[in-house]
Amino acid sequence: MLPASDDPILSVFMKPEFYPHPVAGVEYLQTHISHIFLTGSHAYKVKKPVDLGFLDFSSLEARRRFCLEELRLNRRLCPELYLEVLAVARGPEGLTLAPLEQAGDDALEFCLKMAQMDSGRMMDRLLDQGEVGPAQVRELAKVLADFFARAEGGPTVDFHGRPEQVRINVEENFRQTESYQEVSVSTARWRAIRDYSLSFLARERPLLERRVAEGRIRDGHGDLHSGNINLPAGGRPLIFDCIEFNERFRYQDAAADLAFLAMDLDFHGREDLAKVLVEAYIKASGDAELGALMDFYKCYRAVVRAKVFGFMFDDDGVHGREKFTDITKARAYFRLAARYAGGEPPYFMVCMMGLMGTGKTYLARKLAGATGWVAVHSDALRKQLAGMATQQRSYDAWGRGLYGPDVTEATYQALYEGAEARLAQGASVVVDASFREEARRRLFLELARRHGARALFVEVRASAEVVAERLAARQAKGGSMSDGRSELTAVQAAAWEDAGPLLTEHGMIVDGGAKLPEKLDPILERLKAMGRREDRHE
C-alpha cells in the first residue's frame, strides 16, 4: 500500500533520486503513527500528523521534537541504527533532505534516518520460522537486565510507578478500547479483563509501592515486543523503536517492559521461551519479586497491542486485507489478555441443523432472542450472495442454480466466516443451516475448539405430516427466506448423513413439531449445564 499520492512530501520519499545516496527502489511501510521508507541501505521514518490523546504529532514542531527524542532515546540500546534527524526543505530543484541546522525555518517536515536492518533477522519473523532458541532469549534477558540497571530512575521516574499512576495507564487502556466491544472483543471478555486488572491493582497495592521504594521504576523502552528486536547472525541483539512520545509509557516498572516481550512470546506460541526469558532476567537482575507481576503486566500489554491494531483498523489510510489482518490480531490479543486475567464467562456456538420444514430456522431465531446472541442463517446468506432479496423465491431444482454445489460451498464459507468473527471476539453465535454433511459439522466443531468456544449441535426433527403441512403453508403464503418445497423433501432426506456419533458427544435432538417451550427450554437447560450464565452482556 503506497502513501497518499496527493501528499507531495510523502510522494517524494518514493522517488529514488530524492535520497543523498544510491537507491535502486523504495519500499513503503506504515504503522498507526508513522510512514516508513526503506531504501536498501537506510530507512527513513516520517511521523503522521495525528493526535491520539496519548500522543500528539499534530504540529510540525512536535514532530521535530519527537524525532530528536526518538534519536536520543534509542541510541541507549542501539546507537549503530539511529543516525540523525533530517528536514525536508524546498531547494532550487524542488524538495530535498537537509540537516536540521541548514533547513532552519524553511523545514516542511522532519524524518529520522536509520541504518536499515536485515528484515530476515527480525525476531517476530524468526519466531514464526521456529528459529529462535533459549540461548538467544537468555542473551536478550542479560542485555535487558543491564539496560534497566543503567536506565534513569529517581523521583520523577518513580512517580509514574506509583499505584495511582499505573491505574491511570490501565484505565486509559479500557477507555480507549471501550468502543471496540462487539467489534474486536465481546463485552463479557472486555469486562473480565478490566475487572481482573482493577482488582489486581487494589489487592497488590503494597507490592507496587514496594517496587517503587526498591528503585524498580526506570526510564525503559515502553514497546518491547519481537517486532522491535532484530537478531543479527553472530551479533548482539538490536532493540529499537522505544516510545518517545509519552514519558509515562516508558517510566514504568522494569517488569512492565519484560512482560511485554514475554507476552509476545506467548502470542507466538512460545510459552517455553517466555519462561526462559523471565527466569534468565530474574537471575541476571536479582529481581525475585518480578514473577508476581508477570500476569498482570502481560494482560496490560496484550490490551495495548489489541488497542494498537484497533487503531490501525480505524485508520482510513489502511485498506483491504490489511484491515482484516489488524482486526484479527486485535481479537487474538484480547483473547490472550483474558487468559492472563484467569478466564472469562464461557461462550458458545450452537449449530441448528435439520431437514427443510422441521422448524430449525424458527427455533434458531427464538434461541437468539432468548440469549441475546447473534444468529447467522444460511438461507439469508445464500440469497445475499446471489444478489437476491431475502424473501425472493427461487424454484431451482435440487443441486442446481442457487442450490448448486458452488453456491452451497460459498454459503457455508460465509456462515463459517460470520461465526468465526463472533467467536474470535469471545462472543456466542447461533448458526442456522441444514448441516446435512458430517464433514461440515466437524469443520464447525473444530472452529469452536480453535476459538475456545463450547459447541452444541441441535438436530431439529419433525414428522412427515408436520413438514408437509408447513411447506405447503409457506409456499401458499410466501414471505419466507426459505425455498423448501414438498417435492424436495425426499431427495434431501436421502442425502442426509447420520449425525448420531456427533450428537452423542456434542449435541441433542429436539422435536420441531412441539410447542415452543417444549423445544426451546431443553436447549437453554443444556446450555446452562454447559456453563452458560444468564447475563444481558453475554
N, C-alpha and C positions, 0 to 999 in steps of 0.2 A: 504494500500500500504506500503510494507516494504522498508527500505533503501537499497541501492545497496549492494548486498551480497558480492561483491568483495572488499568492503572497510572494512578492519579489525577493524577499530576504531568504525564505526557505527554498524558493526555486533556485536561487543562485548556488546554494550549497550542493545541489545535484549536478553541477557542472564541473567536470574535472579541471578545467582551466582556471577555476576560481581559487585553487589552492596554491600555496607557495612551494610545492614540491610535486614531483611526478605522480599522477593519479591515472590509473587505467579505467577505473569505473567507480561509481559511488553506490553504496548500499544504504538504504534508509530504514531505520527502526524508530519506534516511539514507545514511550511509557505514558502514564496518565499526566505526567508533568514535564516531559522533555521530548525534544526531537533529537535523534542521534544519526550522524552521518559517518559511515565507515569508508575510508579511502584506501585501505590496504595496509598502509604503514601507520596511519594515525586515525583517531576518532575525534569527532567534534560534536559537542553537546550544546544545544540551544534550549533554554528554558521556555516553556509555554507561558504566555501571559495570563495565568489563571489565578483565581483566589478561591481556595477550597476551605477557608476558615482556619485550618491548622497550618496552612502555608499561604503566602501572598506574593506571587510573582507578577502582579498586575502592572507595576510600574517599571520603566526602563532602569531606574536607579536601583530598585530592589533586585532586578536580575543581575545587574553588575555586582552588587554587594554579595549576593549569594553565590555567584560564580567564584568570587575571590575566597569566600568561606569554604566552598567545596574544595578548592585547590589546597587551602591551608590544612583543613581537617584530614583529608585523605592522604596527604603526604606523611601522616603519622604512621600509616601501615604500609603504604606502597608509593614512596616518592618517585620511583622509576616510571610509574604510569602517568602521574599528574604533572604536566609540563608547564602550562601557562594559560592565562586568560587573554583572549584577543577580542578586539572590537570589529564589528562590521561597519565600515565607513564608506562614504562616497568619494571616489577618486576621479582623476581626469578621464579614465576609461570605464567608469562605472563602479559598482560595488567591489570592495576589496577587503581583505583581512589585514588589520594593522595592530601593532602593540598599543596597549591602553594609553600610554603616555603620548603617543603620536596622534591618536584619534581625538582625544580631548572631548570638547563639547559636540563634535561632529559625529559621534558614535550613534548608529541607528539600532544596533543590537550588540549583544555580547555572547561569546561562546567559550567553552572550556576545551582546550586542546589536550589530548591524551595520546599516549602511545597505544596503538591497537594491539590487543592481546590475540593469542591463538584461540579462536572460538571453539575449536575442537577440544580444548582443555578446560572448558567451563565446567565447574563442579556439577551443576544440575544435569548437563549432558552426560558426563561421566557416570553419574548415579544411574541414569536411565539405561546406560550401556553395561551396567554392572562392573564398572572399572574403578570404583573407589573402595579401598580396603581399610582395615583397622589402623595400619601404620600411618596412612595419610591423615586419618582423623585424629590420631594421637598427636601428630605434629601440629595440626591446627589447634588443638587444645593447648599445647605449650605456647604457641605464638600468641594466642588469646590471653592466657594467664599472664604472660609477660607484658602484653599491651595494657591490660587492666591494672597491673601493678604500677605501671608508669603513668597511666592516664590521670588527667587533672581531677582532683577532688576538692574538698574544702566546703565552707559554709554555703556558698552559692549553689554548688552542685548538690550538696547534701539536702538542701531544701526540697528538691524535686523527688527525693526518695522517701519523704515523709508519707505516712499512710494517706493523709488528706490529698496529697498531690497525686499519688498513684491512683486514688479513687477518681480524680478528675480525668485522668487518661482513660480509665476503664469506662466511666460513664459517657465520655465523649465517643468512644467506640460504639456504644449502643445507641446513642442519639443519631450518629451518622449512618447506622445500619438499620434503623427502625423502619425506614421506608422500603427496605429490601424484603420485608416479610411477605411471603407468598410470591416472591419473585426468585430469590436465591435461597430462602430459608423459610421453613414453616414457622408460624407464631409459636407453636409449642416448643420447637427446637430453640428458637431465639430466646424465649423466656427461660428455658432450662439453663442455657449458657449464662445469661445475665444473672439469674438468681444464684448460681454457683459462685460466680465472680464476686458479687457483692457480699455474699455470706462469708467467703474466704477472707475478704478484707476486714470484716468485722471480727471474725474469730481469731485471725492471726495478727492482729494489730501489734501485740508485744514483739513478735518475731520481726516484723517490718521495722519497728522502732530500734530494735537491737542491731539490725543491719546498718542503719544509719550511724549509730554510735560506734560501730566497728569499722567504719570507713569503707563499706562495700559499695557505696554510691559513687559512680565515676562518669566522666565525660566519655562515653563509649562510642559505639558505632550506630546503633539505632535501627539498622536494616540488615541484620546479619543472617542472610539465607544463602543457599547454594548458588543462586543466580548472581550473587555478588562476590563470588570466590572463583579464582582461577588456579588450577593446579598444574603448573608447568612441569613437564617431564624432567625430573632431576633437579628442579629448582624449588625454592621456598614458596609457600602459598601466597598468592596475591589477593588480599582482602580489600575491596574497593567500594565506592559508592555509598559512603556513610551519609547519614542525614545531616544536611547543613541548614535546612530551612526552619528548624524549630528545636531550640535547645532542650526543651523538656522531653523530647523524644530520644535525646542522647543522654541527658543527665538522669540515669537510671541505675538501679541495681545491676551489677555485672551479671546476675542471674537472668535478668530480662533479655540481655543480648544472647547469652549462651542458650537460653530456652528457645530463641528464635531459630537458631541453627538446628537444635535438637528436634524441634517440631518439624522443620523442613525435612530432616532425615526420616522422620516418621511418615511424612506425607509421601515420600518416595518409596515407602515400603521397607525402609532400612532401620527398623527399631533396634536391631543389633548394633548398628553404628551409632545411633543416638545414645545407647547405653555406654558404649566405649567412650564417646565424647565426654559425657558427664563424669564418668569415673576418672578419666585421664585429667580433666580440668580440676576436679577436686584434689587429686593427688598433686598436681603441679602448683595449685594456688593455696592449698591448705584450707579451703573454704568448706568445712564439714557440713554446714547447715544449708548449703545450696540446694541439695536434693529435695528438701521440704518445700521449696518454692517452684519446682520444675513444672508440675502440672498446672498450677495457677498461671504462670507466665507463658507456658505453651498455649494454654487456652486463649490468653490475651493476644498472643502473636498470631494464632490461627484466625482470630476475628479480624485482626489488622489486615492479613492477607486477603481474607474474604472481602473486606471493605475496599481494598485497592482494586481488586478485579471487578467489584461492583462499580467503582468509578470509571474503569475502562469501558464497561458495558454501557454506561450512560454517556460516554464521550461521543459527540457527534462526528469526531474525526476518525473513529474506529468503525469499520464496516464489516458486513458479511460474516464470513467464517470466524474472523477474529472475535466478534461479539459472542458467538456461540461458545467459543473456547473460553472466553472470560467468564461467562455466566456459569459454565460447567465447573470451572475451577473455584469460583466463589462458593458454589454449593458444596463442593468437596471439602473446602476449608471449614465451612460451618459444621459439617458432619464430624470432622476431626476435633473441632472445638468442643462439640457435645460429648465426644468420647473422653476428653480430659475432664469435662465437667461431671463425669461419673454417670453419664447416661441422660436419657430424655424419655418422655412418655412414648410408649410404643406406637408405631404407625403401621398401616395395613394396606394390602392390595386385595380387594375382593373381586374375583372374576365370576360374573354371572354368565352361565353357559346353558345352552339347551337348543332344542329344535324350534322352528318357527311356530308361533301361535301358543307357546307354553306360558307366555307372560313374563319372560325374563327381563325385557326392557322396562315394563311397567314396574316390576319389583326392584330393578336397579335404580329407577328414579325415586321410588319410595325409600329405599335404603339410603340413598344420597341425601334425601330430605331429612331423614331421621337422625343422621350422623353429622350433617353439615359438610360432608366430603364432596369433592368434585367427581362427576361421573363422565366417562368418555364412551360414546356409543358408536358402534361400527356402522349402523345404518346411516347415521348423520354424516360420519366421515366419508363413507362411500359416495354419497351424493355430492358432498362438498368437493371431493377430488375430481368428480366428473363435471363440475360447474353447474350442478343442478340445485334447485331449491329443495330444502329438506323434505317438504311434503309432496314433491313432484313424484308421480308414479313411474315405474319402469316395468315393462312387461317382457323383458328379456328372458329367454329360456334358461334353464339351469345350466350353469357353466358357460354362459355366453354373455357377450356385451358387458353390461355393468357388473355382471356376476361371473365374468371370466377370470381365469387364473391370475392374469397380470393385475387387474383391478383389485382382486381379492388380496393379493400379496401387498399391494400398495396400501390397502385399507388397514391390514394388520400392522404394517410398518408404522403407519400414522398412529394407530392405537398404542403401539409399543412406545413411541416417542412421547405421546401425551402422558402415558402412565409414568414413564421414566422422569419426565420433568417434575411431576409431583413427588415421586419417591425420593428423588435426589435432594429435594428440599427438606425431607423428613415429614412429608405430608401424606395422608392416606388418599386412596383413589379407588373408585368403583369402575371396573372395566366390563362393558356390555358387548358380547359378541357370541356367535354360536359356539366357537371353540370346538368344532367337530373333530379336528385332528389332534392326536395326542402330542405330536411334536410342537404344535403351537402352545399347548397348555404348559409343556415343560419349559419352553422358551420364556414364558412369562413367570413361571416359578423361579427360574434362575435370575430373572430381572429383580424380583423381590429380594431374593437372597443377597444379591450383589449390593443392593442399597440398604440392607439391614431391616427390611420391612417384613411383617408377618403376613403370609399368604393364606387366603381362603378361597377355595373353588366351590361354587354353589351351582349344582346342576338342577335346573328347573324342569320338572316333568309335568305333563298333563294328559288326561285321557284323550283318545282319538275323537270322542264326541265333543269335548270342550274345545279342542284345537279347531275342529271343523266349524263349529259354531262361531268361534272368534274370527277366523279368517273370512268367513262369509260376511259377517257383520262389518268387518274392517273394509272389505272390498266394496260393499254397498255404500258405506258412509264416506269413505275417503278421509283425507286429512291425517294420514299416518305416515311416518317416515319409513316404515317397513313395507317391503314389496311382497311379503309372504302370501302365497295363494294355495288353495287346497290341492290343485293339481301338482304342486311341487313337493308336498309333504313326504310322499313315498320315496322319491329319489333322494331327498335329503336324509331321511331316516336310514336308507340303505348305505349312505356314505358315512354315517356316524361311527366313530371309533370309540370303543368301550373306555369309560373313564374310571372304572372300578378301582384299580390299584392307586391312582392319584387321589381319588375321593377318600379312600380308606385312611390315608395319612394326612391329607391336606384339605379335605372337603366334606360336603354334606349334600343331601338331596332334599328338595322341598317340593311340595305339591302346588304347582302353579294354578290349579283349579280351586284351591281353597280360598277362604276369605282372607283378607289382608293380614289381620293379626296372627292368623294361624300359620302364615308362611314368613312374615317379616320378623315376628318375635323370636322364633328359633335362631334366625341368623344373628340377631342382636345378642341373644344369650350366648351363642357360640363365640362371638367376638369378645364379649365380656370375659368369658372363660380364658380367652387367649390374651387378656390383659388390657382390653380397651377401657379407657377411662372416659366417662361421660363429661365432656368439657366442651363448651361452645367454641374453644380455640383449638380443638383437636384437628 
